[in-house]
Each structure stands twice: as C-alpha cells, then as structure tokens.
Amino acid sequence: MDAHLARFINLALPKAHKQHKSVFEDVAWALDHFLRHRRRRLRTVRPADLRVFLSYWYLRHVQPPSGRDAERFAAALRLLVRWLGREHTPERAARLRTETERVARETTRAARVSELLQDTPMHRATSDDADGYWEVVLLGETHAILRDLHAGIPVGPVALPQDVVRALAPGVVLNLRLARGHGAWQVVAHGLCYPPVARAALRAASAVPV
C-alpha cells in the first residue's frame, strides 16, 4: 500500500467508530488501487486525480451506492485530504480541499437521485423510445430539459417527480429510456444518476463505433 495512505489508515482506524472502520478501509483499498493504476503517489496527488478517483469509485458499483454510503465515503475522503494538506503549502492544500468538497457534493447528490429514481413510476414503452445517457441542462418544477450525452441533441420537457427535480442540478447525467407523451417526454425505464465528473467515461461508453 502507498506509504502515506498506510500512515493515514493507521492513524484513523483506531479513532474511528466501529461502524465507520469499513468506510476508511474502502477508501484505502479503492484509492490505493487507483493510484497504482495511474502510477501516482498520495503525497503528490493533484485535484484532477481526486476528481477522477471519485468518478472511478462511483462507476465501479454495479448497484448505486446509497446516499448514506456516498456521504460516509466522501466524509472519509475529506478527512484524508485535510490530513494530507498538512504536508503541502497552504495554497495547494486549499485547492485539494476545495476540489474534494465540490466533487464529493456532486457524487453524494448523484447517489441520492439514484435512490429517488427507484421510486419513480414508469410509463409504458412505445415504438419511439429514446434510450441513453442524458445530461441535465435546465430544471423546472416538475420537468427537466436534457441533452443526449453523445449526440448533443436536446430533449424536453421530460416529466419527473418534484422530489427528483429538487435533488437534481445542471450537469448531472441520467441513464434513462424516454418515450413521447402528451406535452412531455415520459420515463419508461431508468438506470443510475451520475455526477458530472463521470461525463467523459459515460460519453465514451455511449459512443457508437463507425
């Protein structure tokens, strides 16, 4: 394991509540694997590395992490970044903290929306369905304007429950199958909600080979 990461875990685990120990271990395992793959060390990690790491952590789940799991993972990562900041200049430490906070909020939001989608009523499929990854562009009270992540074509309004709309933010990505309805597109099937940092990986996944 990365030497700095091992030091942090050895300090954090004895002080952590029993229910949180597994969270720190998950952060350590996932981050160590990520750093090895990118041939980087924790001591020299950059804000961009942390962005990609949270995307990697979220995308590796077959089932979405719950909102609570995402919050706990993000809290452990923030604690790690604050500890790591002691060995950097104040300016670099502040950049790491700021970027971690931003991406952690976006990742937690995506996990919450994925949970809410589980309770969203589905409509009947039609022969004119549109299936894919959709970036949220604009939000109304009970609808959203989406943009096809690969083709860039806007679609809307897409009818959504108010609690889902309130939890969304421009830039997040939804995996949906949509059908034309009376005055609005309807959701007929759904996958997960993804944070903005996952856009590049999802765009590559949705690309159609020529």
Backbone as numpy.savetxt, mean C-alpha at the origin, in Angstrom:
# Nx Ny Nz CAx CAy CAz Cx Cy Cz
21.80 -11.80 8.92 20.96 -10.60 8.92 21.83 -9.36 8.92
21.34 -8.29 8.28 22.03 -7.01 8.29 22.39 -6.64 9.73
23.64 -6.19 9.95 24.14 -5.94 11.30 23.33 -4.88 12.03
23.00 -3.78 11.36 22.23 -2.71 12.00 20.80 -3.18 12.31
20.24 -3.96 11.41 18.89 -4.47 11.64 18.88 -5.43 12.83
19.91 -6.27 12.93 20.02 -7.18 14.07 20.15 -6.41 15.38
20.92 -5.33 15.37 21.05 -4.50 16.58 19.71 -3.93 17.00
18.97 -3.42 16.03 17.67 -2.83 16.36 16.73 -3.89 16.95
16.67 -5.06 16.33 15.77 -6.11 16.81 16.17 -6.55 18.21
17.47 -6.67 18.48 17.92 -7.08 19.80 17.56 -6.05 20.87
17.47 -4.78 20.48 17.06 -3.74 21.42 15.55 -3.66 21.55
14.84 -3.86 20.44 13.39 -3.63 20.44 12.61 -4.79 21.04
13.01 -6.03 20.75 12.22 -7.19 21.16 12.04 -7.30 22.68
13.10 -7.11 23.48 12.90 -7.24 24.92 11.93 -6.22 25.50
11.79 -5.07 24.85 10.91 -4.00 25.36 9.51 -4.08 24.77
9.33 -4.87 23.73 8.04 -4.91 23.04 7.03 -5.75 23.82
5.75 -5.36 23.70 4.68 -6.19 24.26 4.66 -7.53 23.53
4.20 -8.54 24.22 4.20 -9.88 23.66 3.48 -9.94 22.32
2.33 -9.22 22.21 1.55 -9.26 20.98 2.22 -8.52 19.83
3.25 -7.70 20.14 3.92 -6.92 19.10 5.23 -7.54 18.66
5.72 -8.55 19.38 7.01 -9.15 19.04 7.00 -9.71 17.61
5.91 -10.36 17.25 5.84 -10.94 15.90 5.86 -9.87 14.82
5.36 -8.66 15.14 5.38 -7.57 14.17 6.82 -7.13 13.90
7.61 -6.96 14.96 9.01 -6.59 14.78 9.77 -7.68 14.01
9.44 -8.94 14.29 10.10 -10.03 13.57 9.70 -10.01 12.10
8.44 -9.68 11.79 8.00 -9.59 10.41 8.72 -8.46 9.68
8.84 -7.30 10.35 9.58 -6.18 9.76 11.02 -6.59 9.49
11.65 -7.24 10.47 13.06 -7.63 10.32 13.25 -8.61 9.17
12.39 -9.65 9.12 12.52 -10.66 8.07 12.31 -10.04 6.69
11.23 -9.25 6.55 10.90 -8.68 5.25 11.95 -7.67 4.81
12.41 -6.81 5.72 13.38 -5.78 5.35 14.74 -6.40 5.05
15.13 -7.40 5.80 16.42 -8.04 5.53 16.41 -8.71 4.15
15.31 -9.40 3.83 15.19 -10.03 2.52 15.23 -8.97 1.42
14.54 -7.87 1.64 14.49 -6.79 0.66 15.87 -6.19 0.44
16.59 -5.90 1.53 17.90 -5.28 1.42 18.90 -6.21 0.72
18.83 -7.50 1.01 19.72 -8.45 0.35 19.45 -8.48 -1.16
18.18 -8.47 -1.51 17.82 -8.50 -2.93 18.34 -7.26 -3.66
18.31 -6.11 -2.99 18.77 -4.86 -3.62 20.24 -4.57 -3.35
20.91 -5.47 -2.63 22.33 -5.32 -2.30 22.59 -3.98 -1.60
21.77 -3.73 -0.61 21.92 -2.51 0.18 22.03 -2.88 1.65
22.51 -1.92 2.45 22.59 -2.08 3.90 21.66 -1.09 4.57
21.16 -1.47 5.73 20.23 -0.59 6.43 20.86 0.76 6.74
22.13 0.77 7.07 22.80 2.01 7.45 22.77 3.04 6.33
22.77 2.58 5.08 22.80 3.52 3.94 21.47 3.57 3.19
20.39 3.08 3.82 19.09 3.05 3.16 18.62 4.47 2.83
17.95 4.63 1.71 17.47 5.93 1.24 15.95 5.99 1.33
15.37 7.20 1.31 13.90 7.30 1.30 13.27 6.50 0.18
13.88 6.50 -1.01 13.32 5.74 -2.13 13.30 4.25 -1.82
14.31 3.76 -1.10 14.32 2.34 -0.72 13.15 2.00 0.19
12.83 2.89 1.13 11.73 2.64 2.05 10.39 2.66 1.32
10.26 3.53 0.32 9.04 3.55 -0.50 8.84 2.19 -1.18
9.89 1.73 -1.83 9.78 0.47 -2.56 9.57 -0.69 -1.58
10.20 -0.62 -0.41 10.05 -1.69 0.57 8.61 -1.85 1.02
7.92 -0.76 1.33 6.53 -0.87 1.76 5.65 -1.40 0.63
5.95 -1.02 -0.60 5.22 -1.57 -1.73 5.46 -3.08 -1.83
6.71 -3.50 -1.67 7.06 -4.92 -1.71 6.32 -5.68 -0.61
6.31 -5.12 0.61 5.64 -5.79 1.73 4.15 -5.96 1.45
3.52 -4.93 0.92 2.08 -4.98 0.66 1.76 -5.95 -0.47
2.54 -5.90 -1.52 2.24 -6.71 -2.70 2.50 -8.20 -2.48
3.35 -8.55 -1.53 3.67 -9.97 -1.33 2.55 -10.73 -0.63
1.54 -10.02 -0.13 0.42 -10.68 0.53 -0.58 -11.21 -0.50
-0.89 -12.50 -0.40 -1.93 -13.06 -1.26 -3.28 -12.50 -0.85
-3.51 -12.40 0.45 -4.67 -11.73 1.00 -4.21 -10.40 1.57
-5.05 -9.38 1.53 -4.60 -8.08 2.02 -4.34 -8.10 3.51
-3.29 -7.39 3.97 -3.13 -7.24 5.42 -4.31 -6.43 5.94
-4.77 -6.74 7.14 -5.86 -5.96 7.71 -5.37 -4.56 8.02
-6.32 -3.63 8.22 -5.94 -2.28 8.59 -5.12 -2.27 9.85
-5.49 -3.11 10.81 -4.74 -3.17 12.08 -3.33 -3.72 11.86
-3.21 -4.78 11.04 -1.88 -5.33 10.76 -1.00 -4.29 10.07
-1.57 -3.55 9.13 -0.80 -2.52 8.42 -0.37 -1.42 9.38
-1.24 -1.04 10.30 -0.89 -0.01 11.28 0.25 -0.47 12.17
0.20 -1.72 12.62 1.25 -2.23 13.50 2.58 -2.35 12.76
2.53 -2.82 11.51 3.75 -2.93 10.72 4.35 -1.55 10.50
3.50 -0.58 10.14 3.98 0.78 9.89 4.55 1.39 11.16
3.93 1.14 12.31 4.43 1.69 13.58 5.81 1.12 13.90
6.00 -0.18 13.67 7.31 -0.79 13.92 8.36 -0.24 12.97
7.98 -0.02 11.71 8.93 0.54 10.74 9.29 1.98 11.11
8.30 2.76 11.55 8.60 4.14 11.97 9.57 4.15 13.14
9.38 3.24 14.09 10.29 3.16 15.24 11.70 2.81 14.78
11.81 1.90 13.83 13.11 1.54 13.27 13.77 2.75 12.62
13.01 3.50 11.85 13.58 4.65 11.14 14.01 5.74 12.11
13.24 5.95 13.18 13.65 6.93 14.20 14.96 6.49 14.86
15.06 5.20 15.17 16.30 4.69 15.77 17.46 4.84 14.80
17.24 4.54 13.53 18.28 4.64 12.52 18.73 6.09 12.34
17.81 7.04 12.52 18.12 8.45 12.33 19.16 8.98 13.28
19.39 8.30 14.39 20.40 8.75 15.35 21.81 8.69 14.76
21.99 7.89 13.72 23.31 7.73 13.13 23.48 8.57 11.86
22.51 9.42 11.58 22.58 10.26 10.39 22.53 11.74 10.77
22.80 12.58 9.80 22.66 14.01 10.03 21.19 14.33 10.26
20.88 15.42 10.97 19.47 15.77 11.20 18.67 15.90 9.91
19.29 16.44 8.85 18.57 16.62 7.59 18.23 15.27 6.96
19.19 14.36 6.94 18.92 13.04 6.34 17.94 12.25 7.18
18.06 12.33 8.49 17.14 11.63 9.37 15.72 12.14 9.17
15.57 13.47 8.99 14.25 14.06 8.79 13.64 13.59 7.48
14.46 13.47 6.43 13.94 12.99 5.13 13.46 11.55 5.25
14.22 10.73 5.94 13.80 9.33 6.13 12.49 9.24 6.90
12.38 10.03 7.99 11.16 10.00 8.80 9.96 10.50 8.02
10.13 11.60 7.29 9.03 12.19 6.54 8.51 11.23 5.47
9.43 10.62 4.74 9.01 9.71 3.67 8.36 8.45 4.25
8.90 7.95 5.34 8.31 6.77 5.97 6.91 7.05 6.47
6.71 8.20 7.09 5.38 8.58 7.59 4.38 8.67 6.44
4.78 9.29 5.35 3.87 9.48 4.22 3.46 8.14 3.61
4.45 7.31 3.31 4.14 6.04 2.65 3.43 5.09 3.61
3.74 5.16 4.90 3.05 4.32 5.87 1.57 4.68 5.95
1.26 5.98 5.92 -0.15 6.40 5.92 -0.87 5.89 4.69
-0.23 6.00 3.53 -0.86 5.54 2.29 -1.07 4.03 2.29
-0.11 3.30 2.83 -0.22 1.84 2.87 -1.32 1.40 3.82
-1.40 2.06 4.97 -2.46 1.74 5.94 -3.83 2.05 5.35
-3.94 3.17 4.64 -5.21 3.53 4.00 -5.62 2.46 3.00
-4.69 1.99 2.19 -5.01 0.96 1.20 -5.53 -0.31 1.87
-4.91 -0.68 2.98 -5.36 -1.88 3.69 -6.77 -1.71 4.23
-7.08 -0.51 4.73 -8.43 -0.25 5.24 -9.46 -0.31 4.12
-9.13 0.28 2.98 -10.07 0.25 1.85 -10.29 -1.19 1.38
-9.23 -1.99 1.34 -9.39 -3.39 0.95 -10.37 -4.11 1.88
-10.32 -3.79 3.17 -11.27 -4.37 4.11 -12.69 -3.91 3.81
-12.86 -2.62 3.55 -14.19 -2.09 3.27 -14.77 -2.68 1.99
-13.92 -2.95 1.01 -14.41 -3.52 -0.25 -15.03 -4.90 -0.04
-14.58 -5.60 1.01 -15.14 -6.93 1.27 -16.64 -6.86 1.54
-17.11 -5.72 2.06 -18.53 -5.57 2.40 -19.31 -4.78 1.35
-18.65 -4.48 0.23 -19.31 -3.71 -0.83 -20.20 -4.63 -1.66
-21.50 -4.31 -1.80 -22.38 -5.16 -2.62 -21.96 -5.13 -4.08
-21.96 -6.30 -4.70 -21.56 -6.42 -6.09 -22.79 -6.41 -6.99
-22.64 -5.86 -8.19 -23.72 -5.81 -9.17 -23.54 -6.91 -10.19
-24.54 -7.11 -11.00 -24.51 -8.18 -11.98 -23.57 -7.83 -13.13
-22.79 -8.83 -13.53 -21.86 -8.62 -14.65 -22.64 -8.49 -15.96
-22.02 -7.82 -16.93 -22.61 -7.65 -18.25 -21.58 -8.05 -19.31
-21.99 -7.96 -20.55 -21.06 -8.28 -21.64 -20.12 -7.12 -21.93
-20.31 -5.99 -21.24 -19.51 -4.79 -21.50 -18.66 -4.44 -20.28
-18.17 -5.45 -19.58 -17.37 -5.21 -18.38 -16.00 -4.65 -18.75
-15.45 -3.89 -17.80 -14.07 -3.39 -17.92 -13.32 -3.84 -16.68
-12.27 -4.62 -16.89 -11.55 -5.24 -15.78 -10.12 -4.72 -15.76
-9.61 -4.35 -14.58 -8.23 -3.91 -14.53 -7.88 -3.19 -13.26
-6.74 -2.51 -13.31 -6.28 -1.67 -12.20 -6.62 -0.22 -12.52
-7.24 0.45 -11.54 -7.74 1.80 -11.77 -7.19 2.76 -10.72
-6.59 3.84 -11.19 -6.10 4.87 -10.28 -7.22 5.86 -9.98
-7.37 6.19 -8.71 -8.39 7.16 -8.31 -7.92 8.56 -8.69
-8.77 9.27 -9.46 -8.42 10.61 -9.92 -9.19 11.68 -9.15
-10.52 11.51 -9.07 -11.37 12.46 -8.37 -12.39 11.70 -7.53
-12.87 12.36 -6.47 -13.84 11.74 -5.57 -15.03 12.65 -5.36
-16.24 12.05 -5.43 -17.45 12.76 -5.05 -17.95 12.20 -3.73
-19.23 12.37 -3.44 -19.76 11.85 -2.19 -20.01 10.34 -2.27
-20.50 9.88 -3.41 -20.81 8.45 -3.56 -20.28 7.90 -4.88
-19.26 8.53 -5.41 -18.69 8.04 -6.66 -17.23 8.47 -6.77
-16.56 7.89 -7.74 -15.17 8.24 -8.02 -14.97 8.27 -9.53
-14.02 9.09 -9.96 -13.55 9.07 -11.35 -12.23 8.31 -11.32
-12.13 7.28 -12.15 -10.95 6.43 -12.18 -10.24 6.54 -13.52
-8.99 6.11 -13.53 -8.21 6.11 -14.78 -7.54 4.75 -14.91
-7.70 4.14 -16.07 -7.06 2.85 -16.35 -5.55 3.01 -16.17
-4.98 2.19 -15.30 -3.57 2.36 -14.95 -2.65 2.10 -16.12
-3.05 1.24 -17.05 -2.20 0.92 -18.19 -2.49 1.83 -19.39
-3.76 1.94 -19.76 -4.12 2.69 -20.96 -4.28 4.19 -20.70
-4.49 4.58 -19.45 -4.66 5.99 -19.13 -6.03 6.54 -19.46
-7.00 5.68 -19.77 -8.34 6.12 -20.15 -9.19 6.35 -18.90
-9.80 7.53 -18.76 -10.64 7.78 -17.58 -12.00 7.10 -17.70
-12.54 6.69 -16.56 -13.85 6.06 -16.49 -14.59 6.65 -15.30
-15.88 6.94 -15.50 -16.67 7.43 -14.39 -17.96 8.09 -14.84
-18.78 8.42 -13.86 -18.56 8.14 -12.43 -18.75 6.67 -12.12
-17.98 6.19 -11.12 -18.10 4.82 -10.63 -18.77 4.88 -9.27
-19.93 4.26 -9.14 -20.68 4.31 -7.88 -19.98 3.45 -6.82
-19.80 4.05 -5.63 -19.17 3.35 -4.51 -19.86 3.74 -3.22
-19.86 2.86 -2.22 -20.43 3.22 -0.92 -19.71 4.42 -0.31
-20.43 5.20 0.49 -19.84 6.40 1.07 -18.64 6.10 1.94
-18.68 4.99 2.71 -17.55 4.71 3.59 -16.29 4.39 2.79
-16.45 3.76 1.62 -15.30 3.50 0.75 -14.76 4.80 0.18
-15.65 5.66 -0.29 -15.23 6.94 -0.87 -14.49 7.78 0.17
-15.02 7.82 1.40 -14.37 8.61 2.44 -12.98 8.09 2.78
-12.77 6.80 2.63 -11.47 6.22 2.95 -10.46 6.35 1.81
-10.93 6.62 0.60 -10.05 6.73 -0.55 -9.34 8.07 -0.59
-8.34 8.15 -1.46 -7.64 9.41 -1.74 -7.12 9.32 -3.16
-7.01 10.45 -3.86 -6.45 10.42 -5.21 -5.06 9.77 -5.22
-4.84 8.95 -6.23 -3.54 8.29 -6.36 -3.55 6.83 -5.98
-4.49 6.39 -5.12 -4.54 4.97 -4.78 -5.07 4.19 -5.97
-4.82 2.90 -5.97 -5.18 2.04 -7.11 -6.15 0.96 -6.64
-7.22 0.77 -7.41 -8.21 -0.26 -7.12 -8.20 -1.31 -8.22
-8.30 -2.55 -7.81 -8.44 -3.65 -8.77 -9.93 -3.99 -8.84
-10.58 -3.58 -9.94 -12.03 -3.71 -10.05 -12.44 -4.24 -11.41
-13.58 -4.89 -11.43 -14.29 -5.17 -12.67 -15.53 -4.30 -12.67
-15.69 -3.50 -13.71 -16.78 -2.52 -13.78 -17.74 -2.85 -14.91
-19.00 -2.48 -14.71 -20.02 -2.63 -15.75 -20.81 -1.34 -15.85
-21.24 -1.00 -17.05 -22.04 0.20 -17.24 -23.41 0.02 -16.59
-23.81 1.05 -15.85 -25.14 1.05 -15.24 -25.91 2.27 -15.70
-27.05 2.53 -15.07 -27.85 3.70 -15.41 -27.25 4.94 -14.75
-26.53 5.71 -15.51 -25.95 6.95 -15.01 -24.60 6.80 -14.34
-24.13 5.58 -14.10 -22.84 5.38 -13.45 -22.35 3.96 -13.71
-21.04 3.78 -13.63 -20.47 2.45 -13.68 -20.68 1.77 -12.33
-20.84 0.45 -12.36 -21.07 -0.32 -11.14 -19.94 -1.34 -10.95
-19.66 -1.63 -9.70 -18.63 -2.63 -9.37 -19.27 -4.02 -9.40
-18.74 -4.91 -10.22 -19.27 -6.27 -10.29 -18.30 -7.28 -9.67
-17.06 -6.88 -9.45 -16.08 -7.73 -8.76 -14.92 -6.84 -8.33
-14.22 -7.28 -7.29 -13.11 -6.45 -6.82 -11.95 -7.31 -6.35
-10.77 -6.73 -6.42 -9.59 -7.31 -5.81 -9.22 -6.44 -4.62
-7.98 -5.97 -4.61 -7.49 -5.17 -3.49 -7.39 -3.70 -3.85
-7.17 -2.90 -2.82 -6.77 -1.50 -2.98 -5.27 -1.45 -2.73
-4.55 -0.64 -3.52 -3.09 -0.57 -3.42 -2.65 0.87 -3.18
-1.58 1.08 -2.41 -1.07 2.43 -2.20 -0.42 2.97 -3.48
-0.31 4.30 -3.60 0.28 4.88 -4.81 1.67 4.35 -5.13
2.44 3.99 -4.10 3.80 3.53 -4.34 3.84 2.23 -5.14
2.72 1.52 -5.20 2.67 0.25 -5.95 2.31 0.45 -7.42
2.09 1.69 -7.85 1.62 1.92 -9.21 2.53 1.33 -10.28
3.85 1.53 -10.12 4.77 1.06 -11.17 4.69 -0.45 -11.34
4.68 -1.17 -10.21 4.61 -2.63 -10.29 3.27 -3.09 -10.88
2.19 -2.43 -10.51 0.88 -2.81 -11.03 0.75 -2.45 -12.50
1.33 -1.32 -12.90 1.28 -0.95 -14.31 2.02 -1.98 -15.16
3.15 -2.45 -14.66 3.88 -3.48 -15.39 3.08 -4.77 -15.46
2.38 -5.09 -14.35 1.59 -6.32 -14.32 0.40 -6.25 -15.28
-0.12 -5.03 -15.50 -1.30 -4.89 -16.35 -0.96 -4.63 -17.81
0.34 -4.52 -18.11 0.75 -4.26 -19.49 0.41 -5.44 -20.38
-0.04 -5.15 -21.58 -0.37 -6.19 -22.55 0.78 -6.37 -23.52
1.40 -7.55 -23.58 2.52 -7.76 -24.51 2.08 -7.51 -25.96
2.95 -6.89 -26.69 2.65 -6.63 -28.11 3.10 -7.81 -28.95
